[in-house]
Amino acid sequence: MTAQALTSDLLERIAAVSFPTLGHFLEDGFVDPAIQSLLDGVKVAGRAVTVRIAGNDAIAMNCALLALQPGCVLVVDMSGDHLHAPVGAVTAAAAKARGAAGVVVDGRATDVEELRQTGLPVFARGTTCLTTKRVYGTESAVNVPVQCGGVTVHPGDLVLGDSNGVVVLSPEAAGQVVDKALASDAAEPGLLARIASGEPLESVLPTTAGQ
């Protein structure tokens, strides 16, 4: 099996996990919870295409959109700018036309009603009317390592997002945790049923690390 096929299989399996379950086993890769979905009821899993935007550079975003492949998630590093929105109605429509699974921006978005109408999952720190401009920033770059919500994101990393937040994992990190996470999810309905049945919590909830 090729490396791409292996990653595709891993992506399919990790997408089946309840993403908060990953928090039981990992400490790293969790994006600042201030970055939240602007749509309700979403679940996204895809490979990262990255862009670093400097100096209100809207042109860099256009270049990143052209680099998107179906199923990818565009991760936008605003270089610490949490005032200007690089994502709006046209950007979301273009990303959707390229087959993107979603957009994660460490900053603001705009045109929120239009974004919701596209159905494209967009994760951001909130909304604004102030946007990037049609200028070219020499410090901007596409498909380079970027920072997003305190997490370093490399092109090709797995980006997982739902209504709880966003997690970014390298394929290696995802491969190490996916089996444990799936097993934990499989066991959870039984635990919930035992609690609902009135079974004493002392026999259900672990009280030592080894349980």
N, C-alpha and C positions, 0 to 999 in steps of 0.2 A: 504494500500500500504506500502511495506517495505521501510526502510530508503534508501536502495540501489536503489530501484525502483524510489523513489522520487528524489534522486540525479541524476539518469539517465535521468529522465524527465527534470529536471532543466538543465542538461548539453546540452540536445538536444535543449532546448529553448534558452539558452544563446549563443549557437553556431550559431543560426540564426540571432543574433544581429550583426550590423556593429560595430566592437570593438571600433573604435574611438567614437562612441556614448556614450560609458561608461564614457568617459572623460567629458561629459556634466554634469554628476551626481555624480561622485566620484573624490576623490583627492588621495586616497591611492591605492596601489596594482599595480602601473605602474612601470614596470622594466626599469632600466636605458636605454634610447633610443640608447646608444652605442651598445646594444645587438640587432642585427638585423638578419633577415633571410638570409641565404646563397643561397636560392632558390627564384625564382620569382613566384609570383602569388599563394602563399600558404595561407591557413587558417586552423588553428589547434585549437581543443578544446578537452581537456582530463583531467583526474585526475592525480595529481602529484605523481610520485615515485621520491624520493629524494636520493641524495648521496653527502656526504661531502668528498672531496679528499684532503688529506694533504701529503706533502712530495713527490710529483710526483708519487703517488701511483696508478699505472694502475690496480692493482689487485682489488681495491675497485670498479672501474668502471665495471669490469667483474661481481662482486657480484651484483651490481645494475642491470645489464642487465638480470641476472637470476631472479630478483625480478619483472621484468616487466610483466604486464598483457595486453591483447589486449585493445587498445584504450587509454593507459596511455601515459603521457608525462614525460620523464626523465628530471629532473632538477638537474643540476650539480653545486655545490658550490666548487670552486677551492681554497677556503681559502685565497683569495686575490692574487693568482698566475695568472697573466694575460700573462704569457710567454709560459707555457707548454700547449699543446693541449691534452685533454683526449679523444677527439672524432676524428675518422678517418674512413677510408673505412671499416675496419673489425668491428669496433664498430657500425657504422651505419647499416651495413648488419645484425649484430646480433640483434640490436634493431628492425629492420624491421621484422626479422624472428620471434621475440616475439610479433609482432603485435602492436608495439608502434606507437602512432600518431605523435610523434616528439621528439626532444631533445632540451633543452635550457641549454646552458652552460655559466656561468659567467666567461668567459675566451676565449681561442682560439680554433679553430678547424684546422684540417689538411686534406690532400687528397681532396681538395675542388671539383675537377672535378669528382672524384669517388663518393663523397657525392651526387653531383647533379645527377649522373646517377642512384643512388638508388631511387631517388624521395622522400626520407625521409626528411621532413622539419627539418633543423638544424638551431638554432639561436645561434649566438656567437658574440664575440667582434672583429672578424676578423680571419685571418688565419696565420699559421706559419708552419715551418718545425720542430720545437722543440716539442718533445712529452713527455708524462709521461713515466715512466719506470716500468719494471716488479719487483716492490718492494712492500712490504706490509707496509703501514703506520698505526701505532697503533692509530692515532687520526682520521683516516677515519671512516665513518659510513654510513650505508644505512637506509633509511626510518626514518630519524630524521629531526627535523626542521633545515632548512638551510637558508643561505642568498644568494639571487640571484639578482644582480643589484639593491641593496638597499632595497629589499623586503624580508620579512621573509616568507618562503614557508613551509607549513606543508604537510606531506603525506596526500593525499586525497583532497587537495585544487584543485580548477579548474584553469587550465592553458590555457590561450587564446592567440593565436599568429597569426599575419598576416604580411603583408608587412609594416605595420605601426609600429610594435613593439609587445611587450608581456605584458599581464596583468595577474595577479594572484589574485584570489578572493577565500575566504572561501565560502562554500556552502551557509552559512547564508547571507553573503554580496551579493552574486549573486542573491539569492532569493529576496532580498529587492529592487534590481534595475532592474531586468529583464523585468518586465511589463512596467516600464517607458521607458526603452530603446527600446523595441519593438514598443511602441506607437510612440516614436519620429521617429524611422525609417519609420514607416508607413506614418507619416505626411510629411516627407521630399520631396517625389516626387511632392506633391502638391505645396510646397513652391518653388521648382525649376521651376515648370511649370508656376507659377505666375510671377517669375522673368523673365523667358524666354519670356513670353507674353508681357512684357513691362510695367506691372503694376508698379505704383510708389513705390519705395523702402520704402517710409515712411509708406505705408500701409502693407508692408510685414514684415519688420524687426522690432523686438521688441526693444523699446528704454527705457523701464522700467523693473524692475525685476519681476513685476507681470504679464507681458504680456505673 
